[in-house]
Amino acid sequence: MSEAPALAPALAPPGEFVLLAGFLGSGKTSLLLDWLALPEAADTAIIVNEAGEIDIDGATIATSGRIPMSMLSNGCVCCSLNNDLVETVGALLEARAESGGRPFRRIVLECSGLSMPAPILRALGALAPLGMRVRVVATCDAGQAAERARHFEEVAAQLAAASAIVLTRLDLATPEATAAARALATTLNPFAAFIEEPDRARRAAAAFAAPLAATAPLPDAPSAQPHPRIGTALARFPAEATIEDKFDFLENLAAFAGDRLLRVKGFLHPAPGAAPLLVQAVGSLFSPPATLPAARAAEEAVVVISRDLPLAELRAAFAGAPVTIGGLQPGRPPLRAEAAASG
């Protein structure tokens, strides 16, 4: 693979990069169009990735008005993984700078319904000099998600990677199907903000405009597992474990699990009394640990969501290491960091 092109340092970066994921027919384009109709969508640029040769989604979005937009029509972006995405972002920023317009608030990449988020996030590493916040918004079809997840691993990967999961097509789903989709989403990704809003405008605003806490509480796990291939485990460390031991565990976990790893998120204590560190990964790609200086308490634990990785195999792989790995039990207290009181 050739090196990614360098971006001009003078370019004004957007505040955030939103990867809009979701399986085929789950309502990504409709959600995006609803967002673009809102005044909050000002200064948004769109990149559309179509797996087919005819850019139907791009043509549909183009009818919404004068939206800065680019196309990636060379196939599913998570499969092609060349420089096109980085070059497209650079071209959008250069055109904006030349026009004298305000810097973009955000760039939204609408992915193909067959895209896997982890490789895309890895490719976005070339954009690190821009300092953008990157997050994943995933659509979840209330009527079909549970059934689709039984046959297509992309559904689980998209939902597991999301920082916000948006339940869509609510008007077409039965209460039973909606409940199954809700259980699927909250079990695959207990970290995500879950948006179940029948009003389309409020749903879009919640997905794109509302700030999402980096330390969302961990909901109780449902007693039934709606996706038999997905496992959720909780890793804890003994008092004598050092921060190096904990980082070694994360590094070895990524190497051992490989593409079976869907999502990792949790809190580590670097030293007694020190501010906790938020650690997280999509797939085996870890973000840099983030210090939470405003947090005064955080349970030290790491949640591991994987595919086709039995708990017994995970435990065996780390036998003798300073870590205890157990299943995430229904009814356990939420895993969260509490904000310190001001003053």
Backbone torsions as a table, in degrees:
resi	resn	phi	psi	omega
1	MET	NA	134.0	179.8
2	SER	-75.7	160.6	-179.2
3	GLU	-69.3	147.2	178.4
4	ALA	-69.5	145.4	-179.9
5	PRO	-67.0	146.9	178.1
6	ALA	-76.5	144.0	178.5
7	LEU	-97.4	142.4	-179.6
8	ALA	-62.9	128.1	-176.5
9	PRO	-65.0	-20.9	-177.5
10	ALA	-79.3	-9.6	-177.4
11	LEU	-68.4	136.0	179.0
12	ALA	-82.0	116.4	-175.7
13	PRO	-77.6	154.1	172.1
14	PRO	-73.3	163.3	179.3
15	GLY	-67.1	-37.0	-177.9
16	GLU	-150.6	159.1	175.5
17	PHE	-118.3	120.5	-177.8
18	VAL	-108.8	120.6	175.1
19	LEU	-93.3	111.3	-178.7
20	LEU	-94.2	108.0	-176.2
21	ALA	-112.8	169.5	179.1
22	GLY	152.4	145.8	-174.7
23	PHE	-69.8	166.6	-179.1
24	LEU	-52.3	127.7	176.1
25	GLY	77.4	12.2	-176.2
26	SER	-89.1	2.2	173.5
27	GLY	97.5	24.4	179.8
28	LYS	-63.6	-50.5	-177.1
29	THR	-64.3	-39.4	178.2
30	SER	-62.7	-42.9	178.4
31	LEU	-62.4	-41.9	-179.5
32	LEU	-65.9	-41.8	177.8
33	LEU	-63.5	-39.6	176.7
34	ASP	-61.7	-38.8	178.5
35	TRP	-66.6	-44.7	-176.7
36	LEU	-66.1	-19.5	177.8
37	ALA	-79.5	-9.7	-177.1
38	LEU	-92.3	148.4	177.8
39	PRO	-63.0	-26.3	179.6
40	GLU	-65.0	-16.1	-177.2
41	ALA	-82.3	1.5	178.9
42	ALA	-56.0	145.2	178.3
43	ASP	63.8	36.9	173.6
44	THR	-107.9	135.9	173.1
45	ALA	-110.7	148.6	-175.0
46	ILE	-121.3	135.3	168.6
47	ILE	-119.3	126.5	-178.6
48	VAL	-111.2	129.8	177.2
49	ASN	-114.5	116.0	178.2
50	GLU	-110.6	135.7	177.6
51	ALA	-77.7	-24.2	-178.9
52	GLY	-90.0	175.4	-178.2
53	GLU	-81.6	-20.2	-179.0
54	ILE	-103.6	121.1	-174.9
55	ASP	-85.3	75.7	-177.3
56	ILE	-68.5	-46.7	-178.6
57	ASP	-60.4	-42.8	-180.0
58	GLY	-63.0	-41.5	178.6
59	ALA	-64.5	-36.6	178.7
60	THR	-67.0	-45.4	-179.2
61	ILE	-66.0	-33.9	-178.8
62	ALA	-61.3	-25.2	180.0
63	THR	-75.0	-8.0	-176.3
64	SER	-80.7	-5.5	178.1
65	GLY	132.0	-163.7	-175.9
66	ARG	-84.3	78.2	-179.2
67	ILE	-104.5	124.4	173.6
68	PRO	-59.7	120.4	-171.1
69	MET	-145.4	144.3	174.8
70	SER	-133.4	158.2	-177.7
71	MET	-115.1	142.3	167.9
72	LEU	-117.4	99.7	-172.4
73	SER	-111.4	20.0	-177.9
74	ASN	-95.2	25.8	-179.7
75	GLY	105.1	-179.1	-177.8
76	CYS	-62.2	124.7	-171.7
77	VAL	-62.2	-29.0	-178.4
78	CYS	-75.6	-15.3	178.1
79	CYS	-94.3	-38.9	-176.0
80	SER	-72.0	-42.8	173.9
81	LEU	42.5	47.8	172.5
82	ASN	-108.8	-158.2	-173.9
83	ASN	-84.2	-1.3	-171.9
84	ASP	-58.4	-40.6	-177.3
85	LEU	-64.5	-47.1	179.9
86	VAL	-63.2	-42.1	179.4
87	GLU	-64.3	-37.5	-179.5
88	THR	-66.1	-44.1	177.0
89	VAL	-60.7	-44.8	178.9
90	GLY	-60.4	-41.3	179.7
91	ALA	-64.9	-39.6	177.6
92	LEU	-62.6	-44.3	-178.8
93	LEU	-67.6	-38.7	179.0
94	GLU	-65.5	-43.1	179.5
95	ALA	-63.4	-37.6	178.9
96	ARG	-65.9	-43.4	-179.6
97	ALA	-64.0	-41.1	-179.2
98	GLU	-67.3	-30.3	-179.4
99	SER	-79.1	-12.3	-178.4
100	GLY	78.9	9.3	-180.0
101	GLY	-74.9	165.9	177.5
102	ARG	-66.2	151.7	176.0
103	PRO	-58.3	147.4	176.8
104	PHE	-62.4	142.1	171.1
105	ARG	-77.4	-33.7	-178.0
106	ARG	-157.1	155.1	168.1
107	ILE	-118.1	131.2	178.6
108	VAL	-111.3	123.4	173.2
109	LEU	-101.2	110.0	173.8
110	GLU	-85.6	111.4	-174.9
111	CYS	-82.4	159.3	168.0
112	SER	-60.4	149.3	179.6
113	GLY	-63.7	-12.4	-179.6
114	LEU	-101.6	6.0	-176.3
115	SER	-75.2	145.3	171.4
116	MET	-102.2	123.8	-173.2
117	PRO	-63.9	-36.4	-172.2
118	ALA	-57.9	-47.5	178.4
119	PRO	-63.0	-32.7	178.6
120	ILE	-66.6	-44.5	178.7
121	LEU	-62.4	-35.4	177.7
122	ARG	-65.3	-40.9	178.8
123	ALA	-65.3	-30.0	-179.9
124	LEU	-70.1	-7.9	177.2
125	GLY	-56.8	-27.3	178.9
126	ALA	-67.5	-17.1	180.0
127	LEU	-93.3	4.7	-177.5
128	ALA	-53.5	-37.0	-179.5
129	PRO	-59.4	-19.9	-179.9
130	LEU	-76.9	-17.8	177.2
131	GLY	70.0	25.2	179.9
132	MET	-75.0	146.0	166.2
133	ARG	-77.5	135.6	-179.3
134	VAL	-118.6	129.6	175.4
135	ARG	-143.1	160.7	-177.1
136	VAL	-113.8	127.9	172.2
137	VAL	-112.9	126.8	-177.2
138	ALA	-121.0	134.0	174.0
139	THR	-88.6	145.2	-176.6
140	CYS	-133.7	110.0	-178.0
141	ASP	-67.3	114.6	-176.6
142	ALA	-60.0	-30.3	-176.0
143	GLY	-88.3	-26.8	-170.3
144	GLN	-123.7	-9.3	-171.3
145	ALA	-58.4	-46.2	-175.8
146	ALA	-62.2	-41.4	179.9
147	GLU	-70.8	-41.8	179.1
148	ARG	-60.9	-38.4	-177.2
149	ALA	-63.9	-23.8	178.8
150	ARG	-71.1	-21.0	-173.1
151	HIS	-117.5	-20.4	-174.4
152	PHE	-128.1	116.2	-178.6
153	GLU	-68.6	-18.9	178.3
154	GLU	-60.2	-34.5	-179.0
155	VAL	-60.9	-49.2	-180.0
156	ALA	-62.9	-41.9	-178.3
157	ALA	-65.3	-39.8	-179.9
158	GLN	-66.4	-45.2	-179.0
159	LEU	-68.8	-38.7	-178.3
160	ALA	-66.3	-28.1	-176.9
161	ALA	-84.4	-10.9	-167.6
162	ALA	-78.0	146.1	166.5
163	SER	-92.5	-18.3	172.9
164	ALA	-141.4	131.3	176.3
165	ILE	-112.4	126.1	-175.4
166	VAL	-111.3	116.1	177.4
167	LEU	-76.7	122.9	-174.4
168	THR	-119.1	169.9	177.0
169	ARG	55.8	38.0	-177.7
170	LEU	-63.9	-31.1	-178.0
171	ASP	-72.1	-14.3	-177.8
172	LEU	-105.1	-2.4	-173.4
173	ALA	-103.7	147.5	173.8
174	THR	-77.5	158.8	176.9
175	PRO	-57.9	-34.8	-179.7
176	GLU	-67.4	-44.0	179.8
177	ALA	-66.8	-38.4	178.6
178	THR	-63.5	-42.2	178.4
179	ALA	-63.1	-38.6	178.9
180	ALA	-66.9	-40.2	178.3
181	ALA	-65.9	-40.1	178.7
182	ARG	-62.7	-44.3	179.2
183	ALA	-65.4	-40.3	178.0
184	LEU	-59.7	-50.0	-175.0
185	ALA	-65.3	-44.9	-176.3
186	THR	-73.1	-23.6	176.6
187	THR	-82.0	-42.5	178.7
188	LEU	-65.1	-34.0	-176.3
189	ASN	-145.0	85.1	179.2
190	PRO	-71.9	-5.2	-179.4
191	PHE	-87.6	-23.5	-168.8
192	ALA	-74.2	149.1	166.3
193	ALA	-70.1	129.8	-175.5
194	PHE	-107.0	120.0	-174.6
195	ILE	-110.9	109.4	176.6
196	GLU	-122.7	92.1	-172.3
197	GLU	-135.0	115.7	-178.4
198	PRO	-69.1	-29.0	179.1
199	ASP	-74.8	123.4	-171.2
200	ARG	-66.3	-40.6	-178.6
201	ALA	-67.1	-44.3	178.9
202	ARG	-66.4	-35.4	177.5
203	ARG	-62.3	-46.1	-179.5
204	ALA	-64.9	-41.4	179.2
205	ALA	-63.3	-39.6	179.0
206	ALA	-65.8	-34.9	-177.5
207	ALA	-73.8	-40.9	-170.6
208	PHE	-108.0	-32.6	-171.6
209	ALA	-98.9	-36.6	-174.4
210	ALA	-68.1	132.0	176.6
211	PRO	-67.0	139.6	-179.2
212	LEU	-110.4	127.4	-179.4
213	ALA	-65.9	139.5	178.7
214	ALA	-74.1	-16.9	-176.7
215	THR	-121.4	53.2	179.5
216	ALA	-61.5	142.8	179.8
217	PRO	-63.3	150.8	179.9
218	LEU	-89.7	113.8	-178.8
219	PRO	-67.8	160.9	174.8
220	ASP	-62.2	139.9	178.3
221	ALA	-76.0	136.2	177.2
222	PRO	-66.5	152.9	-176.3
223	SER	-71.2	-27.3	179.3
224	ALA	-99.1	142.2	179.2
225	GLN	-97.2	108.6	-176.0
226	PRO	-77.9	-6.9	178.5
227	HIS	-133.6	101.9	-170.3
228	PRO	-63.5	-19.1	-177.7
229	ARG	-88.3	-7.9	-174.8
230	ILE	-99.6	132.4	176.8
231	GLY	-121.7	144.4	177.7
232	THR	-123.7	125.1	-177.8
233	ALA	-127.2	158.5	179.9
234	LEU	-122.9	121.6	179.7
235	ALA	-103.6	129.1	176.6
236	ARG	-126.1	159.4	-174.1
237	PHE	-122.4	142.5	177.6
238	PRO	-71.1	164.3	-176.0
239	ALA	-59.9	-32.1	-176.3
240	GLU	-80.6	-7.2	-179.5
241	ALA	-67.7	133.8	177.6
242	THR	-88.9	168.6	177.7
243	ILE	-64.3	-30.1	176.3
244	GLU	-65.7	-39.1	176.6
245	ASP	-60.0	-41.2	-176.6
246	LYS	-69.0	-41.8	177.2
247	PHE	-68.5	-34.5	175.4
248	ASP	-60.7	-40.9	178.2
249	PHE	-59.8	-46.5	-178.7
250	LEU	-63.3	-41.9	179.4
251	GLU	-64.9	-43.9	-179.9
252	ASN	-69.7	-32.7	176.4
253	LEU	-61.8	-45.8	179.6
254	ALA	-62.7	-41.6	180.0
255	ALA	-67.9	-40.2	-177.7
256	PHE	-71.6	-46.4	-173.9
257	ALA	-80.9	-32.2	179.4
258	GLY	58.1	-133.2	-176.6
259	ASP	-75.9	1.1	173.2
260	ARG	-80.2	-13.1	179.6
261	LEU	-83.4	123.3	-179.7
262	LEU	-100.4	-44.5	-173.1
263	ARG	-157.6	140.9	175.0
264	VAL	-135.9	135.0	175.1
265	LYS	-158.4	141.2	178.0
266	GLY	176.3	-171.3	-178.1
267	PHE	-121.4	138.8	174.7
268	LEU	-121.3	144.8	175.0
269	HIS	-100.7	110.3	-178.2
270	PRO	-68.9	-29.5	179.9
271	ALA	-165.0	157.8	178.6
272	PRO	-57.5	128.8	177.7
273	GLY	83.8	-10.0	-179.5
274	ALA	-80.7	156.6	177.6
275	ALA	-62.7	140.4	-179.3
276	PRO	-69.2	158.3	175.8
277	LEU	-107.0	132.7	171.6
278	LEU	-88.8	122.5	177.1
279	VAL	-118.6	139.5	179.1
280	GLN	-157.3	155.9	179.6
281	ALA	-147.7	147.5	166.7
282	VAL	-111.0	120.5	-168.7
283	GLY	63.3	-137.0	178.2
284	SER	-99.1	11.8	-179.7
285	LEU	-94.3	110.2	-177.9
286	PHE	-92.6	137.1	170.0
287	SER	-78.5	155.7	175.6
288	PRO	-59.5	140.0	178.2
289	PRO	-58.3	139.7	-178.3
290	ALA	-113.9	126.0	176.3
291	THR	-75.2	137.2	179.1
292	LEU	-109.4	80.9	-172.8
293	PRO	-65.8	-23.8	-178.2
294	ALA	-86.5	-2.7	-177.3
295	ALA	-91.0	132.7	179.5
296	ARG	-103.8	-13.3	180.0
297	ALA	-153.4	137.4	175.7
298	ALA	-154.1	129.3	175.4
299	GLU	-66.2	127.3	179.7
300	GLU	-81.4	110.3	179.0
301	ALA	-167.6	155.8	178.6
302	VAL	-127.8	125.1	176.9
303	VAL	-91.8	132.7	-178.0
304	VAL	-119.9	119.6	176.8
305	ILE	-110.7	124.4	-173.9
306	SER	-136.5	168.0	177.6
307	ARG	-122.0	129.8	177.3
308	ASP	58.4	37.6	177.6
309	LEU	-130.0	93.2	-177.7
310	PRO	-60.6	149.3	-179.7
311	LEU	-59.0	-38.3	-179.7
312	ALA	-62.8	-39.3	179.3
313	GLU	-67.9	-39.2	179.1
314	LEU	-65.7	-42.4	177.8
315	ARG	-63.3	-42.6	-178.4
316	ALA	-63.2	-35.5	-178.3
317	ALA	-65.5	-25.9	-176.7
318	PHE	-117.1	22.3	175.1
319	ALA	-60.9	130.3	-179.1
320	GLY	90.8	-15.0	177.1
321	ALA	-81.1	155.0	-179.7
322	PRO	-76.4	67.3	179.3
323	VAL	-156.4	145.2	175.3
324	THR	-116.3	126.5	-175.8
325	ILE	-116.4	122.6	179.7
326	GLY	-133.4	171.0	175.6
327	GLY	-76.8	152.6	176.4
328	LEU	-81.5	114.8	-171.3
329	GLN	-88.2	141.1	174.8
330	PRO	-60.3	141.9	175.6
331	GLY	83.7	2.5	179.2
332	ARG	-71.3	154.7	179.7
333	PRO	-63.3	152.8	179.1
334	PRO	-62.8	147.7	175.0
335	LEU	-94.6	114.7	-175.2
336	ARG	-153.7	163.4	170.3
337	ALA	-105.9	132.1	179.6
338	GLU	-94.4	134.8	-178.9
339	ALA	-72.7	139.7	177.0
340	ALA	-71.9	143.3	178.2
341	ALA	-69.1	135.7	-178.8
342	SER	-73.3	151.2	178.4
343	GLY	77.2	NA	NA
